[in-house]
Amino acid sequence: MDTATGNCLKEWRDQIGVKAFAHQHRALDPQARAEAYEGFLCEAADRLLAELGAPNETVTMVLSGMTTSTIGWMDLPYAKTPFALDGSQAVTHERKGKTPKGREISFTLISGVCSDHEMMRGEETELMGLFRMPCHADLAENCVTILPGTHSKHIHIRSKKIEAIETFMSGECLEVLSQHSILSANADMEVLWKQGFQWAGEEQKKAFAEGVHRSARRGLLGNLFQTRTRGVLRQHPSSTNVWFLVGLLIGEEWVTFKEHHSGDLPVLLAAGNKFSHLYGQAARTLELTNPIHTVEPSTMEMASSLGHALFI
């Protein structure tokens, strides 16, 4: 990333995340695993910088998220809420390294943020990046930012600080219920991935809407078994039924939001291509009156990098 312009110069993605890396190296003691982690990052830096044709000079590598957790490179303590979005209260750690080709690297690790009852790692960096943008500046005074994912976060921003955090295990529940519960026979998770979390016809869209509606009437636990009864008694195929389950889970998030917040509190929906339309449609289905501002997917992809740039 060019820190002067904010432009992404070169990108490299790998399927090996922190959790997978820790699992692969679980037999190592913590010190040896940390050394393996640093080696992996240094090799990746050599590859990326060689493709870019960068001069052989010191570069800064900024890391956040699970890198600073017990399964990451090193476990750093959390910063506390209220947490300023300018990064001034961040807990960081700096160290030097050298790649196999001899390039010097300056590492900056950014820890997560916690309240008395909640915590997050990585999302705070995305928020720092998002609220650097002029288009979101006004919302930093008072809004709830929703970051969908495995552990969906609802984060209350007030006076340019993270004030409160709520976590909904929507993504993880979807995976567990559709693959490791009695609902697995009636909810085909693979359909979601194959379709890129986009509806393939009106039946799937209607199933999603029904799930959202039901979440408002009987809650999540009172409706989960309907995923099975829809398949057994009403003969809905699993490729459609899984959308009912998705609607239940996302609907549960919005129903809880509605219970906790006034109808005029602005929402910043910070989702990528997969989830933005689903959360937006669920909010419309439930007739939420809150102003909802949506982050463009291309902007969302750069959020962490823009947050990291505050530490360079």
N, C-alpha and C positions, 0 to 999 in steps of 0.2 A: 504494500500500500504506500502511495506517495503521501506523506504526511502534510506536505505543503498544499496539495490540491484536494486530498481526500479520495483520489481516484484509486481504484483497484488495478494494479499493474499485472498481477498474475495470481491465479487461484489454483489450488490443488486440493482435491477432496479424497478422503480415504474412508472405507467402511469400518475401519477399526477405531472405535471410540474409546473413551477412558474405561468404561465398564468391561468391554471386550479385551482391552489390553491387560487390565488387572486380572481377568480370568485366565488369560493365556500365561501369565507370569505368577500365578497364585502360589507356586511351589517355592518362590524366592522369598528371602527375608526382606523386610521393609527397605533396608539400605540397598540391597542388590536390585530390588524392583525399581527404586528411584533412579539408580544408575542406568538401568535398561530404558526407563522412560526418557531420561535425558538423551541417551544415545539415539533413540527413535526420533526425537525431535530434531537433533542435529543432522541426522541423515536426511530427514525430510527437508530441512532448510537448504542443505547442499543441492538437492535435486531441484527444488523450486528456484533457487537463485541462479543455478546453471542454466535452466530453461529461459530465465529472464535475461541472462547475459549481464548480470549485475557485477560491478567491480568488486574486487576482493578487499572489502573494508568492513568494519564492524557494523552489524545490523542489530536492531532491537526486536525481540520477539515478545509480544504481550499475550498472556494466557489467562483465561478465566474459566468459570464453570467448574466441572468436577475435577479439573486438574489440581485444585487446591483442597480436595476432600481426602478422606481416609483411604480411598481406593485410587487416588491420583498420584501426582508426583510428590507433593508434600501437603500435610494437613495444616491449614492456616485457620486461625480463629475468625469467626464472623464479625463483620462490622455490625453496629446496632442501629435500629430505627429510633428516631427519624434520621434518614440518610440523605444527605444532600446530593442532588443529581449532577453537580459539577465534579464529583469524584473526590472532593477534599477530605471526606471522612473514610475513604476506602482503606481497608487493611491490605497492604501490599508487601511483597518480598522480592528483592532483587539479587541476582547472582550472575556470574560470568560463566561462559562455556566456550568450547571450541569444537568445530565440526571435524569429521574425518579428513576433510581437505584443508584444515588449518584456519578456517575462517572464524574470527572472534564473534561471539554472540552475547548480547546483553539481554538477559531474561528478566521480565517483570511479570510476576504472578499476582493476580487480583483475587482476593477472597470474596465470599458471598456476603449476604446481609441476613440478619435475623431479628425477629421481635421476641417477646417473651414466650410466644407459643408457635411461631412459624419460622421458616427459613427458606432460602433459595440460593442457588449458585448459578451464575451465568445470566439470569434474567436482569439483574441489576445493571450489568454492562450494556445489555440491549437498551434498557431504559435511558441510560446516560447518553447513548448514541442517538436515540429517537428524539429526545428533548433538546438536543443541540440544534435540531433543525428548526428554522424560523416558522415553518408551517404548523408546528406543534407547540410553539412557545406559550401561547395563551392557555393551553390545556394544562400546563405545568403548575398553574395556580390552584386548580381543583378539578380532578377527574379520577375515574377508575380506568386503569389500563388492563386489558385482558390479553394475556399471552397464552393461547391454546397450545396443547402438547400432551406429552405423556403425563406430566403433572401440571395441569393448567393453572396459571396464576392470575388472580384478580388483585391488583395492586393499587391502593388508594394513594394518589399523589396530591399533596397540598403544599402550597408555598414553595414549590420547586424541591420538595423532599418526599421520599418514600415514607409514608406514615404507617401504613398497615398492609399486611399480606394475608391473602387467603389462598389455600391450595385445594384443587379438585383433582382427584386421581382419575380423570375421565379417560385419558388415553390408555393408561395401564388397566383400568377396569374393562375397557372394551377388549383389549387383548386377552386378558385372563378369562373373561366370561365367554368370549367367542371361540376360545381354543381349549380351555381346561375346565369347563363346567357342563352341566346338562344342556345348556343353551347352544353348545357347539354344533349340535346336529341340525339346528334351525337358524344359524347365523353364520354365513360364509364370510369370514374376515378377508380372504384372498380377493374377493370381489372388490373390496374398497381399494386395495392396492392396485389391482389391474385397471380400475377405472380412475385412478388418481383422485379418489374421494369426490368424484363428480357423479351425479345421477345419470343413469342410462335409461331414461324413460319416465313417464308419469307415475307408474306404479311405485317405483323406488322413492320418488319425491313425496308421494302421498303417504307411504309408510313412514318416512322421516317426520312428516308433519303430524301424523297420528302419535308417534312417540313423544314429540314435543308437547302436544296437547295433554297426553296422559300424565306426563311428569308434573303438570300443574294441578291435576285433580287428585292423584293418590300418591305422589312422590315416587322416588326411584324404587325402593324396596317393595312397595305395593304393586309395582308394574313389571318388574323384571321377568317374572314367569310368563307374562303375556307374550314374550318373544317365542316361547315354546308353544303356547296354546294357539297362537296365530298360525304356526306351521302345522300342528297336529289336527286341530279342529276346523281351521279355515283354509288349509292347504296353500298357504302362502309359501313360495319357494324361499330357500335360505338366502338366495341372492337378493331378494327383496327384504326379507325379514331382518337382515343385518342393519338395514337403514332405520328400521323401527328402533333397534337397540341404540344406534347412534343418536337418534332423536331424543330418546329417554335421557341419555347421559348429558348431552348439550343442554337440553331443556332444564335438567336439574340445576345446572350452573346458573342459568338465567333466572329461574324461580327463586333460588337463594339470593341472587343479586337483588332482585326486586323486593325481597323481604327486608334487606339490610340497608337499602339506599333509596333516596327520594327519586321521584320520576323526572326531575329536571337536572340531575347530576350527569354531566357529559361522560361519555365512554370513548376511550381510544382503543379500537379493536386492532391489535397488532398481531396479525396472523399472516401466514404465507398463502400460496395458491391453494393448498389443500383444504384449509379450514375457514377462510374468510367468508365465503358465501354461505357456509353451513351455519355459522354463528349469526350472520346477518339475517338469514331466513328464519332461524329459530326466534330471534328477537321480534321480527315482524309477526310471526305466528302467535306469539304471546302478547302482541300489541303493546310492547314497551314504548313508553313516551320519551325515554331518555334520548338526547341527541347522540348519535353514534357516528364517530369519525373513524374512517378505515385507513390504515397504513397500506400504501401500495406494496405488493409483494417484492418488487425490485428494491424498494427502500428498506423493507424488512431484512433482506439478505445482507445489507450493509450496516445494520444497526450495531452489531457487536464491534465491527471494525472501527466505526465512528466513536464508539465508547472507548475502545482501546487507545485511540489516538490522543485521548486526554492524558495518557500516562507516558507519552513519548516526548 
